[in-house]
């Protein structure tokens, strides 16, 4: 994995954490919420 790829992955994780923090801190609404995260699902066979 190159340095550029590591930086890109770190930025994605930071964005996800920021969305989670915003979601948790949003006390204006008590309704059930859905947080849409993009998911990378890899099929690996051992």
C-alpha positions in Angstrom: 0.0 0.0 0.0 1.4 3.3 -1.0 1.6 6.4 1.1 -1.1 8.0 -1.0 -3.4 5.1 -0.5 -2.8 5.2 3.3 -3.6 8.9 3.4 -6.8 8.4 1.3 -7.9 5.6 3.7 -7.2 7.8 6.7 -9.2 10.6 5.3 -12.2 8.3 4.7 -12.0 7.1 8.3 -11.8 10.7 9.6 -14.9 11.6 7.5 -16.8 8.6 9.0 -15.8 9.5 12.5 -16.8 13.2 12.0 -20.2 12.0 10.7 -20.6 9.7 13.8 -19.7 12.5 16.2 -22.2 14.8 14.5 -24.8 12.1 14.7 -24.2 11.4 18.4 -24.1 15.1 19.2 -27.3 15.9 17.4 -29.7 16.0 20.3 -32.4 17.9 18.4 -34.1 14.8 17.2 -35.0 11.7 19.2 -36.3 9.8 16.2 -34.6 6.7 14.9 -32.0 7.6 12.3 -30.1 5.8 9.6 -26.5 6.7 8.9 -25.5 5.9 5.4 -21.9 4.7 5.1 -20.4 3.4 2.0 -19.2 -0.2 2.7 -16.5 -2.1 0.9 -17.3 -5.8 0.9 -14.6 -8.0 -0.4 -15.2 -11.7 -1.1 -12.1 -13.5 -0.1 -11.8 -17.3 -0.3 -9.2 -18.9 2.0 
